[in-house]
Amino acid sequence: MNPLCYRTWNEIIQKHGFQQLVLYRVVDYKGGSKTVPARAAVFLKVIDLQKGGRVVWAGLAQGEDAAWVADPSSDAAKVAQERADRVPAEERAVVASTGLFGKLLGDLPAGTLKESDQILLLNTDDVAVDKNYLTVSGKDLAAEDGVVTALVAKGFGVVEKLASIYINPAEEYAGKAFYINPLFLKNLDALLEYSGSKINKIVAYKKIEVEAVAAVQPAGFAGTTVKTKGSEVAGLYVRVIDVGNGNIVFSGIVQNN
């Protein structure tokens, strides 16, 4: 959710006169050394307040210190491995989910999503399994950053979350014989007036993660491939829900081949 303490985007326009906001999140920063340059990764979103908090641009900016010079006595293979290990799971999750969701969007049936839609993203990783839904990890944020990036790149209208929408308590799921929507709402129509955003579609997604060893070619080391270990986002289970009638208009899985 957005950290701003307002109920609607119109409040911000009236109080401050802003028409757009640029939000950024530092996904990673590491200082340099004799063997590796300083590097940073920042995720940015441009939000149009006059369009109900619609994200009009999103992307991951990555870079290393261009002025850095390697210590000539360093072992090239060890330096390449160190540079690969410095790319955190969060950053890889942004890249992976951007690619996965971009692939999914290319396969959606015509009309499932339209450029005029106002879309609310909903992460369903921990719901319906009797887990506490109070904690959000950096990888959770990174995966959603990637989904936002893919949707906006295709011209679809993702709505930045502003006011709180509460989640059903975990006990609501215990012993249930069927899946229920996690949003604590009497009906989905309430989202049509959410923050003045007029949300009409929900894109609910769940990460599919695997323990993996990935082959990586670090920047500046053409022809050198090293391996990194860790949990990786290997796929997404996605549902598209029409807020007007509650119908699931798409359900499917996209994963890396």
Number of C-alpha atoms within 10 A of each C-alpha: 10 11 9 11 10 14 14 18 24 21 15 17 14 10 8 9 10 15 16 18 13 12 13 14 14 13 21 17 17 14 11 13 12 13 19 21 19 15 18 18 20 16 21 18 22 18 22 20 22 15 19 21 27 24 27 19 19 23 21 21 12 14 13 17 13 9 8 14 12 14 13 9 8 12 10 15 12 12 18 23 18 16 20 20 16 15 18 16 19 21 24 18 26 26 20 22 27 25 18 21 25 21 15 17 15 10 10 13 10 8 8 14 21 14 14 10 18 24 29 23 18 16 17 16 16 16 21 21 14 15 14 11 15 9 7 8 8 12 19 17 17 25 26 20 24 26 26 28 29 24 22 20 16 13 15 21 26 28 25 25 18 20 17 13 13 10 14 17 18 17 13 13 19 12 10 12 7 7 10 12 14 20 14 12 14 7 12 20 17 13 20 16 13 20 22 19 26 20 25 21 27 22 20 19 23 19 23 16 14 12 11 14 13 15 13 16 17 20 12 9 13 9 7 15 15 18 14 16 12 13 15 20 25 19 21 23 17 21 17 22 22 20 20 15 11 15 10 14 14 15 14 12 16 19 18 11 5
